[in-house]
Amino acid sequence: MTTVSERLGHTNAAMTLNIYTHLWPDSEERTRAAVDKAYADQSADAQPQVDEAA
């Protein structure tokens, strides 16, 4: 974000965020969904595998 701020001529990253945050109104929900999916995938991978042939 710092590089973007510099390229846009803003004094700091907070200024850039204040100006452009409205462009990503659903980013919080997308982030939450991505984290939930990552935890679900991790939990599924951690489940012991059952050997049906045994």
C-alpha positions in Angstrom: 0.0 0.0 0.0 2.9 2.3 0.7 4.1 2.0 -2.9 0.6 2.8 -4.2 0.4 5.8 -1.9 3.7 7.1 -3.2 2.7 6.6 -6.8 -0.5 8.5 -6.3 1.2 11.3 -4.5 -0.5 10.7 -1.2 1.2 11.6 2.0 0.7 8.2 3.6 -1.2 4.9 3.1 -4.0 6.0 5.5 -4.8 8.8 3.0 -5.0 6.3 0.2 -7.3 4.0 2.2 -9.5 6.9 3.2 -10.0 7.9 -0.4 -10.4 4.4 -2.0 -12.0 2.2 0.7 -15.5 2.7 -0.7 -14.4 0.8 -3.8 -14.3 -2.5 -1.8 -17.4 -2.5 0.4 -17.6 -6.2 0.6 -14.0 -6.9 1.3 -14.6 -7.7 4.9 -17.1 -10.4 4.0 -14.8 -11.8 1.3 -12.0 -12.0 3.8 -14.2 -13.7 6.4 -15.4 -16.2 3.9 -11.8 -16.9 2.7 -10.6 -17.5 6.3 -13.6 -19.7 7.1 -12.8 -21.8 3.9 -9.2 -22.1 4.8 -10.0 -23.3 8.3 -12.6 -25.8 6.9 -10.1 -27.1 4.4 -7.4 -27.4 7.1 -9.9 -29.3 9.4 -10.8 -31.7 6.5 -7.2 -32.4 5.9 -6.6 -33.1 9.5 -9.3 -35.7 9.8 -8.0 -39.3 10.1 -8.4 -41.3 7.0 -10.5 -44.5 7.4 -9.3 -47.5 5.5 -12.4 -49.2 4.3 -10.5 -52.4 3.4 -9.3 -53.0 6.9 
